[in-house]
Every structure is written in C-alpha cells, then in structure tokens.
Amino acid sequence: MVNQMAFLDLGAPELIIILAIVLLLFGGKKLPELSRSLGSSMREIRKGLNGSGDEKSQKETEKPRSESA
C-alpha cells in the first residue's frame, strides 16, 4: 500500500522549518484561529463529499411522502 503523502517526503527538520515560517507569518495569536478554521473547512468538505449521495437518496425518499400528504 502506497502512502498518500509519500510524494512530499517530508521529514522532521522540514516540518519544523515549515511550522516556524507559518508561526512567523501568522503570529502566535492567529495560529489557533487559523487551525480551527482549517479544520472546520475540511469537515465541511468531507460532509459535502459524503453527503452528496445522501441528499439524493433523501430527496427520493421524501418525494413519496410529500405526494401522499
């Protein structure tokens, strides 16, 4: 099984340098807000990708109920 992040091939030194640059760019106070918003964005994207099929099936099941009422 191939690791999805294998093409980046990042080690600990590279990650530390990237985190230091991010800390310098955004500052210590903005970093928690940035990570929270990134996490919520990823959550919404996953909901959208997983829920797209669910919405179609919900619409199909709702049609007979709304017609009979």
PQR file with spaces between the fields and no chain letter, atoms N, CA, C, O and H, PARSE charges and radii, in Angstrom:
ATOM       1  N    MET     1       0.851   -1.182    0.000 -0.4000 1.5000
ATOM       2  CA   MET     1       0.000    0.000    0.000 -0.0000 2.0000
ATOM       3  C    MET     1       0.897    1.247    0.000  0.5500 1.7000
ATOM       4  O    MET     1       1.829    1.341    0.800 -0.5500 1.4000
ATOM       5  N    VAL     2       0.622    2.179   -0.877 -0.4000 1.5000
ATOM       6  CA   VAL     2       1.435    3.368   -1.017 -0.0000 2.0000
ATOM       7  C    VAL     2       0.869    4.468   -0.132  0.5500 1.7000
ATOM       8  O    VAL     2      -0.339    4.702   -0.102 -0.5500 1.4000
ATOM       9  H    VAL     2      -0.134    2.102   -1.526  0.4000 1.0000
ATOM      10  N    ASN     3       1.754    5.135    0.580 -0.4000 1.5000
ATOM      11  CA   ASN     3       1.343    6.249    1.431 -0.0000 2.0000
ATOM      12  C    ASN     3       0.937    7.424    0.554  0.5500 1.7000
ATOM      13  O    ASN     3       1.624    7.726   -0.422 -0.5500 1.4000
ATOM      14  H    ASN     3       2.736    4.945    0.555  0.4000 1.0000
ATOM      15  N    GLN     4      -0.157    8.088    0.877 -0.4000 1.5000
ATOM      16  CA   GLN     4      -0.653    9.200    0.071 -0.0000 2.0000
ATOM      17  C    GLN     4       0.290   10.398    0.118  0.5500 1.7000
ATOM      18  O    GLN     4       0.381   11.154   -0.849 -0.5500 1.4000
ATOM      19  H    GLN     4      -0.716    7.843    1.670  0.4000 1.0000
ATOM      20  N    MET     5       0.993   10.577    1.238 -0.4000 1.5000
ATOM      21  CA   MET     5       1.881   11.724    1.387 -0.0000 2.0000
ATOM      22  C    MET     5       3.323   11.381    1.008  0.5500 1.7000
ATOM      23  O    MET     5       4.223   12.173    1.288 -0.5500 1.4000
ATOM      24  H    MET     5       0.919    9.964    2.024  0.4000 1.0000
ATOM      25  N    ALA     6       3.570   10.246    0.389 -0.4000 1.5000
ATOM      26  CA   ALA     6       4.928    9.812    0.068 -0.0000 2.0000
ATOM      27  C    ALA     6       5.588   10.745   -0.937  0.5500 1.7000
ATOM      28  O    ALA     6       6.811   10.887   -0.918 -0.5500 1.4000
ATOM      29  H    ALA     6       2.839    9.603    0.161  0.4000 1.0000
ATOM      30  N    PHE     7       4.833   11.376   -1.802 -0.4000 1.5000
ATOM      31  CA   PHE     7       5.431   12.246   -2.795 -0.0000 2.0000
ATOM      32  C    PHE     7       6.047   13.491   -2.169  0.5500 1.7000
ATOM      33  O    PHE     7       6.942   14.089   -2.765 -0.5500 1.4000
ATOM      34  H    PHE     7       3.840   11.262   -1.818  0.4000 1.0000
ATOM      35  N    LEU     8       5.597   13.897   -0.991 -0.4000 1.5000
ATOM      36  CA   LEU     8       6.183   15.056   -0.321 -0.0000 2.0000
ATOM      37  C    LEU     8       7.506   14.710    0.338  0.5500 1.7000
ATOM      38  O    LEU     8       8.433   15.520    0.324 -0.5500 1.4000
ATOM      39  H    LEU     8       4.869   13.412   -0.507  0.4000 1.0000
ATOM      40  N    ASP     9       7.609   13.521    0.913 -0.4000 1.5000
ATOM      41  CA   ASP     9       8.815   13.028    1.556 -0.0000 2.0000
ATOM      42  C    ASP     9       9.365   14.061    2.545  0.5500 1.7000
ATOM      43  O    ASP     9      10.537   14.431    2.476 -0.5500 1.4000
ATOM      44  H    ASP     9       6.856   12.863    0.924  0.4000 1.0000
ATOM      45  N    LEU    10       8.509   14.522    3.463 -0.4000 1.5000
ATOM      46  CA   LEU    10       8.911   15.495    4.463 -0.0000 2.0000
ATOM      47  C    LEU    10       9.357   14.789    5.732  0.5500 1.7000
ATOM      48  O    LEU    10       8.682   13.889    6.233 -0.5500 1.4000
ATOM      49  H    LEU    10       7.557   14.221    3.518  0.4000 1.0000
ATOM      50  N    GLY    11      10.505   15.214    6.240 -0.4000 1.5000
ATOM      51  CA   GLY    11      10.992   14.688    7.499 -0.0000 2.0000
ATOM      52  C    GLY    11      10.756   15.694    8.610  0.5500 1.7000
ATOM      53  O    GLY    11      10.122   16.728    8.401 -0.5500 1.4000
ATOM      54  H    GLY    11      11.053   15.944    5.833  0.4000 1.0000
ATOM      55  N    ALA    12      11.264   15.389    9.780 -0.4000 1.5000
ATOM      56  CA   ALA    12      11.087   16.268   10.934 -0.0000 2.0000
ATOM      57  C    ALA    12      11.722   17.648   10.726  0.5500 1.7000
ATOM      58  O    ALA    12      11.086   18.649   11.053 -0.5500 1.4000
ATOM      59  H    ALA    12      11.780   14.549    9.950  0.4000 1.0000
ATOM      60  N    PRO    13      12.953   17.746   10.193 -0.5600 1.5000
ATOM      61  CA   PRO    13      13.532   19.093   10.007  0.2800 2.0000
ATOM      62  C    PRO    13      12.712   19.975    9.062  0.5500 1.7000
ATOM      63  O    PRO    13      12.553   21.173    9.298 -0.5500 1.4000
ATOM      64  N    GLU    14      12.200   19.375    8.001 -0.4000 1.5000
ATOM      65  CA   GLU    14      11.409   20.153    7.049 -0.0000 2.0000
ATOM      66  C    GLU    14      10.111   20.641    7.680  0.5500 1.7000
ATOM      67  O    GLU    14       9.701   21.784    7.475 -0.5500 1.4000
ATOM      68  H    GLU    14      12.328   18.402    7.809  0.4000 1.0000
ATOM      69  N    LEU    15       9.462   19.758    8.456 -0.4000 1.5000
ATOM      70  CA   LEU    15       8.220   20.154    9.120 -0.0000 2.0000
ATOM      71  C    LEU    15       8.456   21.255   10.141  0.5500 1.7000
ATOM      72  O    LEU    15       7.629   22.156   10.273 -0.5500 1.4000
ATOM      73  H    LEU    15       9.794   18.829    8.623  0.4000 1.0000
ATOM      74  N    ILE    16       9.560   21.202   10.861 -0.4000 1.5000
ATOM      75  CA   ILE    16       9.890   22.248   11.843 -0.0000 2.0000
ATOM      76  C    ILE    16      10.108   23.574   11.135  0.5500 1.7000
ATOM      77  O    ILE    16       9.650   24.611   11.615 -0.5500 1.4000
ATOM      78  H    ILE    16      10.232   20.469   10.754  0.4000 1.0000
ATOM      79  N    ILE    17      10.792   23.558   10.014 -0.4000 1.5000
ATOM      80  CA   ILE    17      11.026   24.801    9.257 -0.0000 2.0000
ATOM      81  C    ILE    17       9.709   25.361    8.744  0.5500 1.7000
ATOM      82  O    ILE    17       9.483   26.569    8.819 -0.5500 1.4000
ATOM      83  H    ILE    17      11.164   22.716    9.625  0.4000 1.0000
ATOM      84  N    ILE    18       8.832   24.503    8.221 -0.4000 1.5000
ATOM      85  CA   ILE    18       7.528   24.961    7.723 -0.0000 2.0000
ATOM      86  C    ILE    18       6.704   25.557    8.856  0.5500 1.7000
ATOM      87  O    ILE    18       6.098   26.615    8.688 -0.5500 1.4000
ATOM      88  H    ILE    18       9.016   23.521    8.160  0.4000 1.0000
ATOM      89  N    LEU    19       6.676   24.890   10.009 -0.4000 1.5000
ATOM      90  CA   LEU    19       5.927   25.414   11.157 -0.0000 2.0000
ATOM      91  C    LEU    19       6.502   26.739   11.652  0.5500 1.7000
ATOM      92  O    LEU    19       5.747   27.624   12.056 -0.5500 1.4000
ATOM      93  H    LEU    19       7.169   24.031   10.145  0.4000 1.0000
ATOM      94  N    ALA    20       7.814   26.887   11.627 -0.4000 1.5000
ATOM      95  CA   ALA    20       8.428   28.151   12.044 -0.0000 2.0000
ATOM      96  C    ALA    20       8.046   29.281   11.094  0.5500 1.7000
ATOM      97  O    ALA    20       7.777   30.397   11.539 -0.5500 1.4000
ATOM      98  H    ALA    20       8.428   26.169   11.299  0.4000 1.0000
ATOM      99  N    ILE    21       8.020   29.006    9.801 -0.4000 1.5000
ATOM     100  CA   ILE    21       7.636   30.026    8.823 -0.0000 2.0000
ATOM     101  C    ILE    21       6.178   30.425    9.011  0.5500 1.7000
ATOM     102  O    ILE    21       5.842   31.608    8.959 -0.5500 1.4000
ATOM     103  H    ILE    21       8.238   28.100    9.440  0.4000 1.0000
ATOM     104  N    VAL    22       5.315   29.436    9.229 -0.4000 1.5000
ATOM     105  CA   VAL    22       3.894   29.730    9.462 -0.0000 2.0000
ATOM     106  C    VAL    22       3.730   30.562   10.721  0.5500 1.7000
ATOM     107  O    VAL    22       2.932   31.500   10.748 -0.5500 1.4000
ATOM     108  H    VAL    22       5.589   28.475    9.271  0.4000 1.0000
ATOM     109  N    LEU    23       4.481   30.225   11.769 -0.4000 1.5000
ATOM     110  CA   LEU    23       4.414   30.983   13.019 -0.0000 2.0000
ATOM     111  C    LEU    23       4.868   32.419   12.814  0.5500 1.7000
ATOM     112  O    LEU    23       4.277   33.341   13.377 -0.5500 1.4000
ATOM     113  H    LEU    23       5.129   29.464   11.747  0.4000 1.0000
ATOM     114  N    LEU    24       5.905   32.619   12.018 -0.4000 1.5000
ATOM     115  CA   LEU    24       6.368   33.979   11.741 -0.0000 2.0000
ATOM     116  C    LEU    24       5.367   34.764   10.904  0.5500 1.7000
ATOM     117  O    LEU    24       5.175   35.961   11.120 -0.5500 1.4000
ATOM     118  H    LEU    24       6.385   31.870   11.561  0.4000 1.0000
ATOM     119  N    LEU    25       4.735   34.099    9.959 -0.4000 1.5000
ATOM     120  CA   LEU    25       3.784   34.793    9.087 -0.0000 2.0000
ATOM     121  C    LEU    25       2.503   35.184    9.812  0.5500 1.7000
ATOM     122  O    LEU    25       2.025   36.310    9.675 -0.5500 1.4000
ATOM     123  H    LEU    25       4.890   33.127    9.784  0.4000 1.0000
ATOM     124  N    PHE    26       1.947   34.254   10.582 -0.4000 1.5000
ATOM     125  CA   PHE    26       0.635   34.492   11.173 -0.0000 2.0000
ATOM     126  C    PHE    26       0.684   34.910   12.633  0.5500 1.7000
ATOM     127  O    PHE    26      -0.285   35.484   13.130 -0.5500 1.4000
ATOM     128  H    PHE    26       2.335   33.339   10.693  0.4000 1.0000
ATOM     129  N    GLY    27       1.763   34.647   13.330 -0.4000 1.5000
ATOM     130  CA   GLY    27       1.856   35.013   14.737 -0.0000 2.0000
ATOM     131  C    GLY    27       1.205   33.979   15.636  0.5500 1.7000
ATOM     132  O    GLY    27       0.407   33.158   15.182 -0.5500 1.4000
ATOM     133  H    GLY    27       2.550   34.181   12.926  0.4000 1.0000
ATOM     134  N    GLY    28       1.547   34.026   16.897 -0.4000 1.5000
ATOM     135  CA   GLY    28       1.062   33.043   17.860 -0.0000 2.0000
ATOM     136  C    GLY    28      -0.419   33.161   18.167  0.5500 1.7000
ATOM     137  O    GLY    28      -1.069   32.162   18.473 -0.5500 1.4000
ATOM     138  H    GLY    28       2.195   34.693   17.266  0.4000 1.0000
ATOM     139  N    LYS    29      -0.959   34.369   18.091 -0.4000 1.5000
ATOM     140  CA   LYS    29      -2.370   34.566   18.430 -0.0000 2.0000
ATOM     141  C    LYS    29      -3.301   34.108   17.307  0.5500 1.7000
ATOM     142  O    LYS    29      -4.401   33.626   17.579 -0.5500 1.4000
ATOM     143  H    LYS    29      -0.430   35.181   17.843  0.4000 1.0000
ATOM     144  N    LYS    30      -2.885   34.250   16.074 -0.4000 1.5000
ATOM     145  CA   LYS    30      -3.721   33.889   14.933 -0.0000 2.0000
ATOM     146  C    LYS    30      -3.647   32.406   14.600  0.5500 1.7000
ATOM     147  O    LYS    30      -4.528   31.879   13.921 -0.5500 1.4000
ATOM     148  H    LYS    30      -1.991   34.642   15.852  0.4000 1.0000
ATOM     149  N    LEU    31      -2.609   31.730   15.068 -0.4000 1.5000
ATOM     150  CA   LEU    31      -2.408   30.332   14.705 -0.0000 2.0000
ATOM     151  C    LEU    31      -3.540   29.416   15.173  0.5500 1.7000
ATOM     152  O    LEU    31      -3.986   28.585   14.381 -0.5500 1.4000
ATOM     153  H    LEU    31      -1.893   32.157   15.620  0.4000 1.0000
ATOM     154  N    PRO    32      -4.034   29.519   16.416 -0.5600 1.5000
ATOM     155  CA   PRO    32      -5.175   28.671   16.799  0.2800 2.0000
ATOM     156  C    PRO    32      -6.431   28.947   15.978  0.5500 1.7000
ATOM     157  O    PRO    32      -7.160   28.017   15.636 -0.5500 1.4000
ATOM     158  N    GLU    33      -6.689   30.205   15.660 -0.4000 1.5000
ATOM     159  CA   GLU    33      -7.844   30.548   14.835 -0.0000 2.0000
ATOM     160  C    GLU    33      -7.701   29.967   13.432  0.5500 1.7000
ATOM     161  O    GLU    33      -8.665   29.467   12.852 -0.5500 1.4000
ATOM     162  H    GLU    33      -6.097   30.961   15.939  0.4000 1.0000
ATOM     163  N    LEU    34      -6.490   30.041   12.902 -0.4000 1.5000
ATOM     164  CA   LEU    34      -6.226   29.516   11.572 -0.0000 2.0000
ATOM     165  C    LEU    34      -6.425   28.006   11.525  0.5500 1.7000
ATOM     166  O    LEU    34      -7.032   27.483   10.590 -0.5500 1.4000
ATOM     167  H    LEU    34      -5.707   30.448   13.373  0.4000 1.0000
ATOM     168  N    SER    35      -5.913   27.307   12.535 -0.4000 1.5000
ATOM     169  CA   SER    35      -6.057   25.854   12.558 -0.0000 2.0000
ATOM     170  C    SER    35      -7.518   25.440   12.769  0.5500 1.7000
ATOM     171  O    SER    35      -7.965   24.445   12.199 -0.5500 1.4000
ATOM     172  H    SER    35      -5.421   27.731   13.294  0.4000 1.0000
ATOM     173  N    ARG    36      -8.259   26.193   13.582 -0.4000 1.5000
ATOM     174  CA   ARG    36      -9.674   25.902   13.782 -0.0000 2.0000
ATOM     175  C    ARG    36     -10.469   26.076   12.494  0.5500 1.7000
ATOM     176  O    ARG    36     -11.300   25.238   12.145 -0.5500 1.4000
ATOM     177  H    ARG    36      -7.895   27.001   14.045  0.4000 1.0000
ATOM     178  N    SER    37     -10.206   27.165   11.799 -0.4000 1.5000
ATOM     179  CA   SER    37     -10.935   27.408   10.559 -0.0000 2.0000
ATOM     180  C    SER    37     -10.550   26.396    9.487  0.5500 1.7000
ATOM     181  O    SER    37     -11.392   25.997    8.683 -0.5500 1.4000
ATOM     182  H    SER    37      -9.531   27.846   12.082  0.4000 1.0000
ATOM     183  N    LEU    38      -9.298   25.980    9.468 -0.4000 1.5000
ATOM     184  CA   LEU    38      -8.873   24.959    8.517 -0.0000 2.0000
ATOM     185  C    LEU    38      -9.557   23.629    8.825  0.5500 1.7000
ATOM     186  O    LEU    38      -9.996   22.929    7.912 -0.5500 1.4000
ATOM     187  H    LEU    38      -8.614   26.304   10.122  0.4000 1.0000
ATOM     188  N    GLY    39      -9.648   23.282   10.097 -0.4000 1.5000
ATOM     189  CA   GLY    39     -10.314   22.050   10.490 -0.0000 2.0000
ATOM     190  C    GLY    39     -11.790   22.054   10.166  0.5500 1.7000
ATOM     191  O    GLY    39     -12.327   21.052    9.692 -0.5500 1.4000
ATOM     192  H    GLY    39      -9.291   23.850   10.839  0.4000 1.0000
ATOM     193  N    SER    40     -12.453   23.169   10.415 -0.4000 1.5000
ATOM     194  CA   SER    40     -13.884   23.249   10.108 -0.0000 2.0000
ATOM     195  C    SER    40     -14.115   23.224    8.599  0.5500 1.7000
ATOM     196  O    SER    40     -15.106   22.662    8.132 -0.5500 1.4000
ATOM     197  H    SER    40     -12.017   23.983   10.799  0.4000 1.0000
ATOM     198  N    SER    41     -13.214   23.822    7.843 -0.4000 1.5000
ATOM     199  CA   SER    41     -13.338   23.778    6.385 -0.0000 2.0000
ATOM     200  C    SER    41     -13.199   22.351    5.869  0.5500 1.7000
ATOM     201  O    SER    41     -13.965   21.920    5.006 -0.5500 1.4000
ATOM     202  H    SER    41     -12.409   24.278    8.222  0.4000 1.0000
ATOM     203  N    MET    42     -12.226   21.621    6.397 -0.4000 1.5000
ATOM     204  CA   MET    42     -12.035   20.231    5.989 -0.0000 2.0000
ATOM     205  C    MET    42     -13.252   19.378    6.361  0.5500 1.7000
ATOM     206  O    MET    42     -13.657   18.495    5.606 -0.5500 1.4000
ATOM     207  H    MET    42     -11.604   21.970    7.098  0.4000 1.0000
ATOM     208  N    ARG    43     -13.825   19.655    7.530 -0.4000 1.5000
ATOM     209  CA   ARG    43     -15.014   18.924    7.973 -0.0000 2.0000
ATOM     210  C    ARG    43     -16.185   19.172    7.026  0.5500 1.7000
ATOM     211  O    ARG    43     -16.908   18.241    6.672 -0.5500 1.4000
ATOM     212  H    ARG    43     -13.495   20.373    8.144  0.4000 1.0000
ATOM     213  N    GLU    44     -16.369   20.419    6.619 -0.4000 1.5000
ATOM     214  CA   GLU    44     -17.454   20.760    5.703 -0.0000 2.0000
ATOM     215  C    GLU    44     -17.243   20.130    4.334  0.5500 1.7000
ATOM     216  O    GLU    44     -18.201   19.694    3.695 -0.5500 1.4000
ATOM     217  H    GLU    44     -15.781   21.175    6.907  0.4000 1.0000
ATOM     218  N    ILE    45     -15.998   20.079    3.883 -0.4000 1.5000
ATOM     219  CA   ILE    45     -15.701   19.457    2.595 -0.0000 2.0000
ATOM     220  C    ILE    45     -16.025   17.977    2.653  0.5500 1.7000
ATOM     221  O    ILE    45     -16.624   17.434    1.724 -0.5500 1.4000
ATOM     222  H    ILE    45     -15.220   20.433    4.402  0.4000 1.0000
ATOM     223  N    ARG    46     -15.634   17.316    3.740 -0.4000 1.5000
ATOM     224  CA   ARG    46     -15.932   15.885    3.892 -0.0000 2.0000
ATOM     225  C    ARG    46     -17.437   15.652    3.953  0.5500 1.7000
ATOM     226  O    ARG    46     -17.943   14.697    3.362 -0.5500 1.4000
ATOM     227  H    ARG    46     -15.147   17.757    4.494  0.4000 1.0000
ATOM     228  N    LYS    47     -18.150   16.518    4.663 -0.4000 1.5000
ATOM     229  CA   LYS    47     -19.614   16.386    4.722 -0.0000 2.0000
ATOM     230  C    LYS    47     -20.210   16.525    3.335  0.5500 1.7000
ATOM     231  O    LYS    47     -21.106   15.771    2.953 -0.5500 1.4000
ATOM     232  H    LYS    47     -17.739   17.293    5.143  0.4000 1.0000
ATOM     233  N    GLY    48     -19.710   17.488    2.587 -0.4000 1.5000
ATOM     234  CA   GLY    48     -20.217   17.710    1.239 -0.0000 2.0000
ATOM     235  C    GLY    48     -19.939   16.541    0.319  0.5500 1.7000
ATOM     236  O    GLY    48     -20.799   16.150   -0.471 -0.5500 1.4000
ATOM     237  H    GLY    48     -18.982   18.100    2.897  0.4000 1.0000
ATOM     238  N    LEU    49     -18.742   15.979    0.414 -0.4000 1.5000
ATOM     239  CA   LEU    49     -18.405   14.850   -0.442 -0.0000 2.0000
ATOM     240  C    LEU    49     -19.174   13.604   -0.050  0.5500 1.7000
ATOM     241  O    LEU    49     -19.658   12.875   -0.916 -0.5500 1.4000
ATOM     242  H    LEU    49     -18.044   16.297    1.055  0.4000 1.0000
ATOM     243  N    ASN    50     -19.289   13.355    1.224 -0.4000 1.5000
ATOM     244  CA   ASN    50     -20.007   12.161    1.689 -0.0000 2.0000
ATOM     245  C    ASN    50     -21.514   12.354    1.636  0.5500 1.7000
ATOM     246  O    ASN    50     -22.251   11.387    1.442 -0.5500 1.4000
ATOM     247  H    ASN    50     -18.896   13.947    1.928  0.4000 1.0000
ATOM     248  N    GLY    51     -21.981   13.571    1.803 -0.4000 1.5000
ATOM     249  CA   GLY    51     -23.409   13.830    1.872 -0.0000 2.0000
ATOM     250  C    GLY    51     -24.056   14.032    0.523  0.5500 1.7000
ATOM     251  O    GLY    51     -25.283   14.062    0.440 -0.5500 1.4000
ATOM     252  H    GLY    51     -21.382   14.356    1.961  0.4000 1.0000
ATOM     253  N    SER    52     -23.280   14.171   -0.537 -0.4000 1.5000
ATOM     254  CA   SER    52     -23.889   14.420   -1.842 -0.0000 2.0000
ATOM     255  C    SER    52     -24.753   13.251   -2.274  0.5500 1.7000
ATOM     256  O    SER    52     -25.827   13.455   -2.841 -0.5500 1.4000
ATOM     257  H    SER    52     -22.283   14.147   -0.469  0.4000 1.0000
ATOM     258  N    GLY    53     -24.305   12.031   -2.017 -0.4000 1.5000
ATOM     259  CA   GLY    53     -25.123   10.857   -2.332 -0.0000 2.0000
ATOM     260  C    GLY    53     -26.281   10.718   -1.380  0.5500 1.7000
ATOM     261  O    GLY    53     -27.355   10.257   -1.766 -0.5500 1.4000
ATOM     262  H    GLY    53     -23.433   11.866   -1.557  0.4000 1.0000
ATOM     263  N    ASP    54     -26.073   11.112   -0.130 -0.4000 1.5000
ATOM     264  CA   ASP    54     -27.136   11.006    0.871 -0.0000 2.0000
ATOM     265  C    ASP    54     -28.282   11.959    0.557  0.5500 1.7000
ATOM     266  O    ASP    54     -29.444   11.618    0.780 -0.5500 1.4000
ATOM     267  H    ASP    54     -25.200   11.486    0.183  0.4000 1.0000
ATOM     268  N    GLU    55     -27.977   13.137    0.048 -0.4000 1.5000
ATOM     269  CA   GLU    55     -29.020   14.101   -0.274 -0.0000 2.0000
ATOM     270  C    GLU    55     -29.917   13.581   -1.391  0.5500 1.7000
ATOM     271  O    GLU    55     -31.132   13.777   -1.367 -0.5500 1.4000
ATOM     272  H    GLU    55     -27.034   13.414   -0.133  0.4000 1.0000
ATOM     273  N    LYS    56     -29.306   12.914   -2.373 -0.4000 1.5000
ATOM     274  CA   LYS    56     -30.097   12.373   -3.473 -0.0000 2.0000
ATOM     275  C    LYS    56     -31.042   11.299   -2.970  0.5500 1.7000
ATOM     276  O    LYS    56     -32.210   11.257   -3.357 -0.5500 1.4000
ATOM     277  H    LYS    56     -28.319   12.754   -2.393  0.4000 1.0000
ATOM     278  N    SER    57     -30.536   10.429   -2.104 -0.4000 1.5000
ATOM     279  CA   SER    57     -31.394    9.359   -1.584 -0.0000 2.0000
ATOM     280  C    SER    57     -32.471    9.931   -0.667  0.5500 1.7000
ATOM     281  O    SER    57     -33.584    9.406   -0.623 -0.5500 1.4000
ATOM     282  H    SER    57     -29.588   10.462   -1.789  0.4000 1.0000
ATOM     283  N    GLN    58     -32.156   11.004    0.069 -0.4000 1.5000
ATOM     284  CA   GLN    58     -33.160   11.629    0.925 -0.0000 2.0000
ATOM     285  C    GLN    58     -34.258   12.271    0.080  0.5500 1.7000
ATOM     286  O    GLN    58     -35.434   12.201    0.438 -0.5500 1.4000
ATOM     287  H    GLN    58     -31.252   11.431    0.033  0.4000 1.0000
ATOM     288  N    LYS    59     -33.888   12.892   -1.029 -0.4000 1.5000
ATOM     289  CA   LYS    59     -34.881   13.520   -1.900 -0.0000 2.0000
ATOM     290  C    LYS    59     -35.807   12.473   -2.500  0.5500 1.7000
ATOM     291  O    LYS    59     -37.009   12.699   -2.633 -0.5500 1.4000
ATOM     292  H    LYS    59     -32.933   12.950   -1.319  0.4000 1.0000
ATOM     293  N    GLU    60     -35.239   11.325   -2.864 -0.4000 1.5000
ATOM     294  CA   GLU    60     -36.051   10.257   -3.435 -0.0000 2.0000
ATOM     295  C    GLU    60     -37.029    9.701   -2.415  0.5500 1.7000
ATOM     296  O    GLU    60     -38.167    9.378   -2.755 -0.5500 1.4000
ATOM     297  H    GLU    60     -34.261   11.141   -2.756  0.4000 1.0000
ATOM     298  N    THR    61     -36.590    9.587   -1.162 -0.4000 1.5000
ATOM     299  CA   THR    61     -37.475    9.047   -0.128 -0.0000 2.0000
ATOM     300  C    THR    61     -38.500   10.086    0.317  0.5500 1.7000
ATOM     301  O    THR    61     -39.575    9.722    0.795 -0.5500 1.4000
ATOM     302  H    THR    61     -35.665    9.850   -0.886  0.4000 1.0000
ATOM     303  N    GLU    62     -38.186   11.375    0.168 -0.4000 1.5000
ATOM     304  CA   GLU    62     -39.110   12.422    0.561 -0.0000 2.0000
ATOM     305  C    GLU    62     -40.226   12.628   -0.453  0.5500 1.7000
ATOM     306  O    GLU    62     -41.318   13.051   -0.074 -0.5500 1.4000
ATOM     307  H    GLU    62     -37.313   11.670   -0.221  0.4000 1.0000
ATOM     308  N    LYS    63     -39.989   12.344   -1.720 -0.4000 1.5000
ATOM     309  CA   LYS    63     -40.993   12.565   -2.752 -0.0000 2.0000
ATOM     310  C    LYS    63     -42.282   11.792   -2.485  0.5500 1.7000
ATOM     311  O    LYS    63     -43.357   12.390   -2.523 -0.5500 1.4000
ATOM     312  H    LYS    63     -39.102   12.000   -2.028  0.4000 1.0000
ATOM     313  N    PRO    64     -42.221   10.500   -2.219 -0.5600 1.5000
ATOM     314  CA   PRO    64     -43.489    9.790   -1.984  0.2800 2.0000
ATOM     315  C    PRO    64     -44.218   10.307   -0.742  0.5500 1.7000
ATOM     316  O    PRO    64     -45.448   10.331   -0.714 -0.5500 1.4000
ATOM     317  N    ARG    65     -43.487   10.711    0.260 -0.4000 1.5000
ATOM     318  CA   ARG    65     -44.150   11.223    1.465 -0.0000 2.0000
ATOM     319  C    ARG    65     -44.857   12.534    1.181  0.5500 1.7000
ATOM     320  O    ARG    65     -45.981   12.738    1.638 -0.5500 1.4000
ATOM     321  H    ARG    65     -42.488   10.692    0.238  0.4000 1.0000
ATOM     322  N    SER    66     -44.217   13.433    0.432 -0.4000 1.5000
ATOM     323  CA   SER    66     -44.827   14.725    0.165 -0.0000 2.0000
ATOM     324  C    SER    66     -46.014   14.595   -0.803  0.5500 1.7000
ATOM     325  O    SER    66     -46.965   15.371   -0.714 -0.5500 1.4000
ATOM     326  H    SER    66     -43.304   13.267    0.061  0.4000 1.0000
ATOM     327  N    GLU    67     -45.968   13.619   -1.728 -0.4000 1.5000
ATOM     328  CA   GLU    67     -47.072   13.433   -2.649 -0.0000 2.0000
ATOM     329  C    GLU    67     -48.291   12.842   -1.963  0.5500 1.7000
ATOM     330  O    GLU    67     -49.425   13.170   -2.311 -0.5500 1.4000
ATOM     331  H    GLU    67     -45.195   12.989   -1.801  0.4000 1.0000
ATOM     332  N    SER    68     -48.057   11.965   -0.983 -0.4000 1.5000
ATOM     333  CA   SER    68     -49.179   11.320   -0.317 -0.0000 2.0000
ATOM     334  C    SER    68     -49.841   12.239    0.713  0.5500 1.7000
ATOM     335  O    SER    68     -50.973   11.985    1.123 -0.5500 1.4000
ATOM     336  H    SER    68     -47.136   11.698   -0.701  0.4000 1.0000
ATOM     337  N    ALA    69     -49.154   13.296    1.135 -0.4000 1.5000
ATOM     338  CA   ALA    69     -49.706   14.172    2.164 -0.0000 2.0000
ATOM     339  C    ALA    69     -50.592   15.221    1.629  0.5500 1.7000
ATOM     340  O    ALA    69     -51.124   16.028    2.392 -0.5500 1.4000
ATOM     341  H    ALA    69     -48.234   13.502    0.802  0.4000 1.0000
